[in-house]
């Protein structure tokens, strides 16, 4: 009797387990896709927010800078007019003052400015010389009415059509001390409109506009909206922006009525608001594509795997039969692989020799040497062929390969290619006679301000845009804001050193300088140090004091070709005019010749003029550096002591004080090796010699004295305003604005009680030490 058997339950069990395992894998894959997509969405959103914030703050900063500059010059001029009124100056003298200040503004700041005007001592005055038509009543004009209402505070008026120039203007006005007079100045609104329209050229920017405290649109990248009031508008975007201005004053929101848009509201210093709209629609749409593709791939994978699983289960026996054959084939394949691996290994040595000799051929120009290297290349080639032939004969016997050979062809002379090193040499020869790069952007980083001054002096003739940073953190902040063509980085710095700073830049994928060439500048010139810097991520390194030719060679090598321009004349224009040489001889007349080698200092500085500036910086910072080193000794902070004495060593060598530099080098070496006893035993003597330079150089830089009796003294109110402006400029690291403030204050006599603080602030500004400026203002 025959019994029909049912399905084999045992054979189905592995199949079911495979299906369950596959289902779990697919479920896990779906979760991973969802988590990845969610993370990608979050990162994209944050990136859009960060980019929008950066654009909005840039626009607001430009507007604030323009308005703050107007406020500053108005406050300074108003202060002078108040003094003139109190001291009984005539209206003609006051008018002459306004006319001169107007000319000064037009020459240095804004060519189409209206200058200073006002109703003063019962008479309308306009520094530009404009005379109104009969019937003009200044006391009925908005600038007079609103300026008087503010009672000594800045009033912003407009926009309005200036009757003199025919331009739309914004008035900046202030009431004077007599309670009746008002003076002001205008700033063209077209400048702000042009800046906003320029920003709007960014492909990601939808629109950018400026709103005053009444909600009126002052400037807009879409001109048809100028004059609209966002508080009365039905547009969803205007309504949401108005709500933020009324409640928080600043913030952002996403507006989706006309696409996916990010709206940023940034308040300005004068109570207005800058609104920036970023079109992020395409960025968000781009997120959907990988999700759709992933789902499609997932569905196809499920279908394909299901089909394969079915086929595998059906042909299980065939696979078992083939497995034995596969093992044999695998063994044969492993033998072949081992053979080819051995051949590859044996090829490396002669191949390296060929490449090395070929490199030398490209670099040498003497015919005898070229023939010698050619013979060596040929010998290495013959050796390589001999090894290959021996190994092939062996492989044929052991593996059974009968028809297996290599065809090694020696390269013909015309096949040799020019290598990158030769390309650089050709490029360097083209420009070594002189070059400029006005469109190039370079960042120099060093905690020693003297080194930064030297760097700028050595490359000033190239017309490149040079930015400087005094610390690793400051370098990172600047690198996030601007794309540089090359970054020159000091190694030893307090806080983040050069290597740590470079790693942080390279790790930030959103940093525009993540792939920018970075050259290390260091006083560490021991054998083998170059390899360590290259391994750390630097593309090249230079030793201190920086050799001008080597510095120029790196600029030519790593700047893109399109940024380099050949220039006529010599590359170095020595500024050794008779005047500067005479000044230098007078300055160093009392300095012993063995203390300072002026010729070495001039060579390190690039010119006589730069050398004089560096000597002054060296002299002015002696007391601060001594206090700093003493404090490190007292606190037992020998790590920062070593870094600072390292910087002092560089400064001494730059000015040609080789002896002082050697003593600093010995203290630095002791700090690196942990020899604290040496530092304690020699610190006082070193400081004494360092201070000796101060005593000698004080004769070279006597305090500048001039007759200030005729200048008006800056009162407490003016000093408060100036200190506020200096602090703002230091926080923005705006050296141009600082120079403008100090130049303007040269017209006033500094009060005795403020001279010490003001002098410290001025010295810190000359040394680009913005943190020191803020510290002095905080302690004052």
C-alpha positions in Angstrom: 0.0 0.0 0.0 1.4 3.4 -1.0 0.8 6.4 1.2 1.1 9.9 -0.3 3.4 12.0 1.8 2.6 15.7 2.6 5.1 18.5 2.4 8.3 18.2 4.4 7.7 20.4 7.4 11.4 20.2 8.3 12.4 21.6 4.9 10.0 24.5 5.2 11.4 25.7 8.5 14.6 27.3 7.1 12.5 29.0 4.4 10.2 30.5 7.0 13.1 31.6 9.2 14.7 33.3 6.1 11.4 35.2 5.4 11.2 36.4 9.0 14.8 37.4 9.1 14.4 39.3 5.8 11.3 41.0 7.1 13.2 42.2 10.2 16.1 43.5 8.0 13.6 45.4 5.8 11.9 46.9 8.9 15.3 47.9 10.2 16.2 49.4 6.8 12.9 51.4 6.7 13.6 52.8 10.2 17.2 53.8 9.2 15.8 55.5 6.1 13.2 57.4 8.2 15.8 58.4 10.8 18.3 59.5 8.1 15.6 61.5 6.3 14.5 63.2 9.5 18.1 64.1 10.4 18.7 65.4 6.8 15.6 67.5 7.1 16.7 68.9 10.5 20.2 69.7 9.2 18.8 71.3 6.0 16.4 73.4 8.1 19.2 74.5 10.4 21.5 75.3 7.5 18.9 77.4 5.9 18.4 79.2 9.2 22.1 79.8 9.7 22.6 81.0 6.1 19.6 83.3 6.5 20.9 84.7 9.7 24.3 85.4 8.2 22.8 87.2 5.2 20.3 89.2 7.4 23.0 90.3 9.9 25.3 91.3 7.0 22.6 93.6 5.6 21.7 95.0 9.0 25.4 95.5 9.8 25.8 97.6 6.6 22.8 99.8 7.4 23.9 100.2 11.1 27.4 101.1 10.0 26.1 103.8 7.6 23.7 105.3 10.2 26.2 105.0 13.1 28.9 106.8 11.1 26.3 109.6 10.5 25.5 109.7 14.2 29.1 109.9 15.2 30.0 112.8 12.9 26.9 114.6 13.8 27.5 114.3 17.6 31.1 115.5 17.2 30.1 118.4 15.1 27.1 119.3 17.4 29.4 119.2 20.4 31.7 121.7 18.7 28.8 124.0 17.7 27.5 123.9 21.3 31.0 125.0 22.6 31.1 127.8 20.0 27.6 129.0 21.0 28.5 129.0 24.7 31.8 130.8 24.1 30.0 133.6 22.1 31.2 132.8 18.6 29.4 134.7 15.9 27.0 133.2 13.4 29.5 133.8 10.6 32.1 131.8 12.5 29.6 129.0 13.1 28.7 129.0 9.5 32.3 128.8 8.4 32.7 125.8 10.7 29.7 124.0 9.2 31.0 124.7 5.7 34.5 123.2 6.5 33.0 120.1 8.1 30.7 119.7 5.0 33.7 119.8 2.7 35.5 117.3 4.9 32.6 114.8 4.8 32.3 115.0 1.1 36.0 114.5 0.5 36.4 111.5 3.0 33.0 109.9 3.5 30.0 110.6 1.2 30.5 112.6 -2.0 26.8 113.4 -2.4 26.1 114.2 1.2 24.2 117.4 2.0 26.7 118.1 4.8 25.7 120.0 8.0 22.7 122.3 8.2 20.5 123.7 10.9 18.5 126.5 12.5 21.2 128.0 14.9 21.1 131.2 16.9 17.8 132.2 15.1 19.3 131.8 11.6 19.1 129.0 9.0 22.6 127.8 8.0 23.6 125.2 5.3 27.2 124.2 5.1 26.8 123.2 1.4 26.0 126.8 0.5 22.4 126.1 -0.5 20.1 129.1 -0.1 16.4 128.3 0.2 13.7 130.1 -1.8 11.9 133.0 -0.1 9.2 131.8 2.3 11.2 128.8 3.5 10.5 128.4 7.2 13.0 125.9 8.8 11.0 125.8 12.0 8.1 124.2 10.1 10.3 121.5 8.6 10.1 117.9 9.9 13.8 117.8 10.7 13.5 120.8 13.0 10.2 119.7 14.7 11.3 116.1 15.3 14.9 117.0 16.3 13.5 119.5 18.9 11.1 116.9 20.3 13.9 114.4 21.0 15.6 117.0 23.4 19.2 116.2 22.8 18.8 112.7 21.4 19.3 111.6 17.8 16.2 111.9 15.7 15.8 110.1 12.4 13.5 111.9 9.9 12.2 110.8 6.5 12.6 109.6 4.0 11.9 112.9 2.3 12.9 114.7 -1.0 15.8 117.1 -0.4 15.0 120.4 -2.0 18.7 121.1 -2.7 19.9 117.9 -4.3 16.6 116.4 -5.5 17.6 113.1 -3.8 15.6 111.0 -1.4 17.3 111.5 2.0 17.1 110.3 5.6 17.7 113.1 8.1 19.8 112.6 11.2 19.1 115.6 13.6 19.7 116.7 17.2 18.6 119.7 19.3 21.4 121.9 20.6 22.1 123.0 24.2 20.1 126.3 24.0 16.9 124.3 23.6 15.9 126.2 20.4 18.6 125.5 17.8 18.6 122.2 15.8 21.3 120.9 13.5 21.5 117.8 11.3 22.9 116.0 8.3 21.4 113.8 5.6 22.4 110.4 4.3 21.2 109.3 0.8 18.7 106.5 0.9 19.9 105.4 -2.5 23.1 104.0 -0.9 20.9 101.6 1.2 18.7 100.8 -1.7 21.7 99.8 -3.9 23.2 97.6 -1.1 19.9 95.8 -0.6 19.5 95.3 -4.4 23.0 94.0 -4.6 22.4 91.5 -1.8 19.2 90.4 -3.6 21.3 89.2 -6.5 22.1 86.1 -4.4 20.2 83.2 -6.1 18.9 82.0 -2.7 17.7 85.5 -1.6 14.1 86.3 -2.4 13.9 89.9 -1.1 15.5 92.3 1.4 13.9 95.4 2.8 14.3 98.1 5.5 11.4 99.3 7.7 11.3 102.4 10.0 9.6 102.6 13.4 6.3 103.5 11.8 6.2 100.4 9.7 7.0 102.2 6.4 9.2 100.4 3.9 12.2 102.7 3.4 14.1 100.5 0.9 13.2 97.2 -0.8 14.9 94.9 -3.3 11.6 95.0 -5.1 11.1 98.7 -5.6 7.4 98.5 -6.0 7.0 97.9 -2.3 8.9 101.1 -1.2 6.5 103.3 0.7 4.2 100.5 1.8 3.3 100.2 5.5 3.6 96.6 6.8 1.3 97.4 9.7 -1.6 98.1 7.3 -0.7 95.5 4.6 -2.8 92.3 3.8 0.3 90.4 2.7 1.0 87.4 4.9 4.7 88.1 4.9 4.3 91.7 5.9 1.8 90.8 8.7 4.1 88.1 10.2 7.2 90.5 10.1 5.1 93.2 11.7 4.1 90.9 14.5 7.7 90.0 15.3 8.7 93.7 15.3 5.9 94.6 17.7 6.6 91.7 20.1 10.2 90.5 20.2 11.8 93.0 17.9 13.9 90.2 16.3 13.5 86.6 15.2 12.6 84.4 12.2 9.7 82.4 10.8 8.9 80.3 7.8 6.3 81.6 5.4 4.7 79.1 3.0 2.0 81.1 1.2 4.2 81.6 -1.9 6.6 78.7 -1.4 9.0 77.7 1.4 10.6 80.9 2.6 12.6 81.9 5.6 12.0 85.4 6.9 14.6 87.0 9.3 13.9 90.2 11.2 17.0 92.0 12.6 16.6 95.3 14.7 18.8 98.2 13.9 20.5 100.5 16.5 18.2 103.4 15.6 14.9 101.5 16.2 14.3 100.5 12.5 14.3 96.9 11.3 16.0 95.0 8.5 13.9 92.1 7.0 15.5 89.4 4.9 13.6 86.8 3.0 15.4 83.6 1.8 13.8 81.3 -0.8 14.4 77.8 0.6 11.9 76.1 -1.7 14.4 74.3 -3.8 16.5 73.1 -0.8 13.4 71.5 0.7 12.2 70.1 -2.6 15.6 68.5 -3.0 15.0 66.5 0.2 12.1 64.6 -1.3 14.1 63.2 -4.2 16.4 60.9 -2.1 13.4 59.7 -0.1 11.5 58.8 -3.3 14.6 57.1 -4.8 15.1 55.2 -1.5 11.5 53.9 -1.4 11.8 52.8 -5.1 15.0 51.0 -4.3 13.5 49.4 -1.2 10.5 48.1 -3.2 12.7 46.7 -5.9 14.9 45.1 -3.4 12.0 43.4 -1.7 10.7 42.1 -5.0 14.1 40.9 -6.2 14.9 39.3 -2.9 11.5 37.5 -2.8 12.1 36.2 -6.3 15.7 35.1 -5.5 14.5 33.5 -2.3 12.0 31.4 -4.2 14.6 30.4 -6.8 17.1 29.5 -4.1 14.7 27.3 -2.2 13.6 25.6 -5.5 17.2 24.9 -6.6 18.7 24.1 -3.2 20.0 20.8 -4.4 21.7 22.4 -7.4 23.5 24.8 -5.1 24.8 22.0 -3.0 26.2 20.3 -6.0 27.8 23.5 -7.2 29.3 24.3 -3.8 32.0 21.6 -4.2 33.0 23.0 -7.6 33.0 26.5 -6.2 35.5 25.4 -3.5 37.9 24.1 -6.1 37.5 27.2 -8.2 38.1 29.4 -5.1 41.3 27.5 -4.4 42.5 28.0 -7.9 41.6 31.7 -7.8 43.4 32.2 -4.5 46.5 30.7 -6.1 46.3 33.1 -9.0 45.7 36.0 -6.6 48.7 35.1 -4.5 50.8 34.9 -7.7 49.7 38.3 -8.9 50.2 39.8 -5.4 53.8 38.5 -5.3 54.4 40.0 -8.8 53.0 43.3 -7.6 55.2 43.3 -4.5 58.4 42.6 -6.4 57.5 45.4 -8.9 57.5 48.1 -6.3 61.2 48.6 -5.7 62.4 48.9 -9.3 59.2 50.9 -10.1 60.0 53.4 -7.3 63.6 53.7 -8.7 62.2 54.4 -12.1 59.9 57.1 -10.8 62.7 58.6 -8.6 65.2 58.8 -11.5 62.5 60.2 -13.8 61.8 63.0 -11.2 65.5 63.9 -11.2 65.6 63.9 -15.0 62.8 66.6 -15.0 64.6 68.7 -12.4 68.2 68.6 -13.9 69.4 70.5 -16.9 73.0 69.3 -17.3 73.3 66.8 -20.2 75.9 64.5 -18.4 73.7 64.1 -15.4 70.7 63.4 -17.6 72.6 60.6 -19.4 73.6 59.2 -16.0 70.0 59.1 -14.8 68.9 57.6 -18.1 71.3 54.7 -17.6 70.0 54.1 -14.1 66.4 54.1 -15.3 67.4 51.5 -17.9 69.2 49.3 -15.3 66.1 49.4 -13.1 63.9 48.5 -16.0 66.1 45.5 -16.9 66.0 44.3 -13.3 62.2 44.5 -13.3 61.9 42.5 -16.5 64.3 39.9 -15.2 62.2 39.4 -12.0 58.9 39.3 -14.0 60.3 36.7 -16.3 61.5 34.5 -13.5 58.2 34.7 -11.7 56.2 34.0 -14.8 58.3 30.8 -15.6 57.6 29.6 -12.0 53.9 30.3 -12.2 53.5 28.4 -15.4 54.9 25.3 -13.8 53.1 25.5 -10.5 49.7 26.8 -11.6 49.5 25.4 -15.1 49.3 28.7 -16.9 50.7 28.1 -20.3 49.6 31.3 -22.2 50.2 34.0 -19.7 52.7 36.8 -20.2 53.4 40.5 -19.7 54.4 42.9 -22.4 56.7 45.5 -20.7 57.5 48.4 -23.0 60.1 50.9 -22.0 58.8 54.5 -22.4 60.0 56.5 -25.3 61.6 59.9 -24.5 58.6 61.8 -25.9 56.2 60.0 -23.5 57.7 61.8 -20.5 55.2 64.2 -18.9 56.0 67.4 -17.1 55.5 66.9 -13.4 53.7 69.3 -11.0 57.0 70.5 -9.5 58.3 71.5 -12.9 55.0 73.3 -13.6 55.5 75.3 -10.4 59.1 76.2 -11.3 57.9 77.6 -14.7 55.1 79.5 -13.0 57.5 80.9 -10.4 60.0 82.1 -13.1 57.1 83.9 -14.8 56.3 86.0 -11.8 59.5 86.3 -9.8 60.2 89.6 -11.7 57.1 91.1 -10.0 53.5 90.3 -9.5 50.2 91.6 -8.1 47.0 89.8 -7.0 44.4 92.5 -6.2 41.6 90.0 -6.2 43.3 87.5 -3.8 42.2 87.2 -0.2 44.8 86.1 2.4 44.4 85.5 6.1 47.5 85.8 8.4 47.2 84.3 12.0 49.7 85.0 14.7 49.4 85.9 18.4 52.3 88.4 18.0 51.1 91.6 16.4 54.7 92.4 15.3 54.7 89.3 13.1 51.4 90.4 11.5 52.8 93.9 10.8 55.9 92.2 9.2 53.7 89.9 7.1 51.6 92.8 5.8 54.7 94.8 5.0 56.3 91.9 3.0 53.2 91.4 0.8 51.8 95.0 0.6 53.2 95.4 -2.9 51.0 92.5 -4.2 47.8 94.6 -3.6 46.2 91.5 -2.0 43.4 91.8 0.5 45.1 90.9 3.9 43.0 90.0 7.0 44.8 89.3 10.3 43.8 87.3 13.4 45.6 87.3 16.8 44.3 83.9 18.0 43.0 80.6 16.8 39.4 81.4 17.8 39.6 84.7 15.9 40.9 82.9 12.9 37.9 80.4 13.0 35.4 83.3 13.3 36.9 85.1 10.2 37.2 81.8 8.2 33.4 81.2 8.7 32.6 84.6 7.2 34.9 84.8 4.1 36.5 82.5 1.6 40.3 83.0 1.6 42.7 81.8 -1.1 45.6 81.0 1.3 45.8 81.0 5.1 49.2 81.6 6.8 49.0 80.1 10.4 51.4 80.4 13.3 52.0 77.2 15.2 52.5 78.1 18.8 49.6 80.3 20.1 47.9 80.5 23.5 44.5 78.7 23.7 44.1 76.9 20.3 47.4 76.4 18.6 47.8 76.4 14.8 47.3 72.6 14.5 44.2 72.6 16.7 42.8 75.6 14.7 43.4 73.9 11.4 41.7 70.7 12.5 38.6 72.6 13.6 38.4 74.4 10.2 38.8 71.1 8.3 36.2 69.4 10.5 33.5 72.0 9.7 32.0 71.0 6.4 30.1 74.3 6.2 33.2 76.4 6.6 34.0 78.0 3.2 37.7 77.4 3.9 37.5 73.7 4.6 39.8 73.0 1.6 41.8 76.3 1.5 45.6 75.8 1.4 47.0 76.5 4.9 50.8 77.3 5.3 52.4 76.9 8.7 54.7 79.7 9.9 57.0 78.7 12.8 60.3 79.3 14.5 60.7 75.5 14.8 63.2 74.6 12.1 64.6 71.3 13.4 65.2 68.4 11.1 62.1 66.4 10.2 59.6 69.0 11.3 58.3 69.6 7.8 56.9 66.1 7.6 55.1 66.5 10.9 53.4 69.7 9.7 52.4 68.1 6.4 50.9 65.1 8.3 49.0 67.6 10.5 47.2 69.0 7.4 49.4 72.0 6.4 50.3 72.2 2.7 53.7 73.9 3.4 55.6 75.6 6.2 57.9 78.6 6.5 60.4 79.5 9.2 60.7 82.7 11.2 61.9 85.3 10.4 60.0 84.9 7.2 62.2 85.0 4.1 60.4 87.3 1.5 61.4 85.1 -1.5 60.1 82.0 0.2 56.9 83.7 1.2 56.4 85.0 -2.4 57.1 81.5 -3.7 54.3 80.0 -1.7 51.9 82.7 -2.8 52.7 82.1 -6.5 52.6 78.3 -6.0 49.2 78.1 -4.2 47.3 81.0 -5.6 45.1 80.1 -8.7 46.7 81.3 -11.9 43.8 83.5 -12.8 44.5 85.7 -9.7 48.2 86.4 -10.5 49.2 89.4 -12.7 52.7 90.2 -13.9 53.9 93.6 -12.8 56.6 95.7 -14.2 59.6 96.7 -12.0 61.2 94.8 -9.2 59.2 92.7 -6.7 60.6 94.5 -3.7 60.3 98.3 -3.6 62.8 99.3 -0.9 61.4 102.3 1.0 64.9 103.5 2.0 64.4 107.1 1.2 66.8 109.7 2.7 64.1 110.8 5.2 63.5 107.4 6.7 67.2 106.5 6.8 68.0 109.8 8.6 65.1 109.2 11.1 66.5 105.7 11.8 70.0 106.9 12.3 68.8 109.5 14.8 66.7 106.9 16.6 69.5 104.3 17.0 72.3 106.9 17.8 72.2 105.9 21.5 71.7 102.2 21.0 74.9 100.0 21.3 75.7 98.3 18.0 75.8 94.8 19.6 72.3 95.1 20.9 70.4 95.7 17.6 71.5 94.8 14.1 69.5 97.4 12.1 70.5 95.9 8.7 69.0 92.5 9.8 65.9 94.2 11.1 65.3 96.1 7.8 65.7 92.9 5.9 63.2 91.1 8.1 60.8 94.0 8.0 60.9 94.6 4.2 61.7 98.3 4.3 63.2 101.1 6.5 59.7 102.6 7.1 58.3 99.2 8.2 61.3 98.7 10.5 60.7 102.0 12.3 57.1 101.0 12.9 58.1 97.6 14.3 60.7 99.2 16.6 58.0 101.4 18.0 55.6 98.5 18.5 58.4 96.5 20.2 59.1 99.5 22.5 55.5 100.2 23.3 54.7 96.6 24.4 57.7 96.0 26.6 56.0 96.8 29.9 52.9 94.8 29.1 54.9 91.8 28.0 57.1 91.9 31.2 53.9 92.0 33.4 52.5 89.1 31.4 55.6 86.9 31.8 55.9 87.8 35.5 52.3 86.8 36.1 52.9 83.4 34.5 55.9 82.8 36.7 54.0 83.8 39.8 51.0 81.5 38.9 53.3 78.6 37.9 51.8 78.6 34.4 54.9 77.5 32.5 53.0 76.3 29.5 51.7 79.8 28.6 55.1 81.2 29.7 56.8 79.1 27.1 54.3 80.2 24.4 54.8 83.9 25.2 58.6 83.7 25.4 58.5 81.9 22.1 56.6 84.9 20.6 59.0 87.4 22.2 61.9 85.4 20.6 60.3 86.1 17.2 59.8 89.8 18.0 63.5 90.2 19.1 64.8 88.5 16.0 62.6 90.6 13.7 64.1 93.9 14.9 67.6 92.4 14.9 68.1 91.9 18.6 69.8 88.5 18.1 71.2 88.3 21.7 67.8 88.8 23.3 66.3 86.3 20.9 68.9 83.7 21.8 68.2 84.1 25.6 64.4 83.8 24.8 65.2 80.7 22.8 67.0 79.1 25.8 64.0 79.9 28.1 61.6 78.4 25.5 63.7 75.2 25.2 63.7 74.9 29.0 59.9 75.3 29.0 59.4 72.6 26.4 61.7 70.2 28.2 60.2 70.9 31.6 63.4 72.4 33.0 61.6 74.7 35.5 64.8 75.3 37.5 66.5 76.9 34.5 63.5 79.2 34.0 63.5 80.3 37.7 67.3 80.8 37.7 67.4 82.9 34.5 64.0 84.7 34.3 65.0 87.8 36.3 68.2 88.4 34.4 66.3 88.0 31.1 63.6 90.5 32.2 66.3 93.0 33.3 67.9 92.9 29.8 64.5 93.1 28.2 63.7 96.2 30.2 67.1 97.6 29.3 65.9 97.8 25.7 63.0 99.9 26.9 65.3 102.4 28.7 67.5 102.8 25.6 64.6 102.9 23.0 62.8 105.5 25.1 65.4 108.0 23.8 64.5 107.0 20.2 60.7 107.4 20.9 60.3 110.4 23.2 56.7 111.3 24.1 55.2 113.5 21.4 54.4 117.0 22.8 52.5 119.7 21.1 50.7 122.9 22.0 47.1 121.8 22.6 46.0 125.0 24.3 44.1 126.2 21.2 42.2 122.9 20.8 38.9 122.5 22.6 39.0 120.1 25.5 36.9 116.9 25.1 34.4 117.0 28.0 33.0 114.0 29.8 30.0 113.7 27.5 32.2 113.6 24.4 34.6 111.1 26.0 31.6 108.8 26.8 30.4 108.9 23.2 33.9 108.3 21.9 34.5 105.3 24.3 31.2 103.9 23.2 32.1 104.1 19.5 35.6 102.7 20.2 34.1 99.7 22.0 31.6 99.0 19.2 34.4 99.2 16.6 36.7 96.9 18.6 33.9 94.3 19.0 33.4 94.4 15.2 37.2 94.2 14.8 36.9 97.3 12.4 40.4 98.8 12.3 39.3 101.4 9.7 36.6 102.8 12.0 39.0 102.9 14.9 41.5 104.9 12.8 38.7 107.4 11.8 37.8 107.9 15.5 41.3 108.5 16.7 42.0 110.8 13.7 38.9 112.9 14.6 39.9 113.0 18.3 43.2 114.6 17.2 41.2 117.8 16.9 40.5 117.8 20.7 42.6 118.0 23.9 42.3 114.9 26.0 41.5 115.7 29.7 44.3 114.9 32.1 42.3 112.3 34.0 41.6 110.4 30.7 45.1 110.5 29.1 46.5 107.3 30.6 43.4 105.2 29.6 43.2 106.8 26.2 46.9 106.2 25.5 46.5 102.5 26.5 43.6 102.1 24.2 45.4 103.9 21.3 48.4 101.5 21.8 46.2 98.5 21.8 44.5 99.7 18.6 47.9 100.2 16.9 48.7 96.5 17.8 45.3 95.2 16.5 44.7 94.0 20.1 40.9 94.3 20.1 40.5 92.3 23.4 42.9 94.7 25.1 40.8 97.7 24.0 37.6 96.2 25.5 39.5 95.2 28.7 40.8 98.8 29.1 37.3 100.2 28.6 35.8 97.7 31.0 38.3 98.6 33.7 38.0 102.4 33.2 
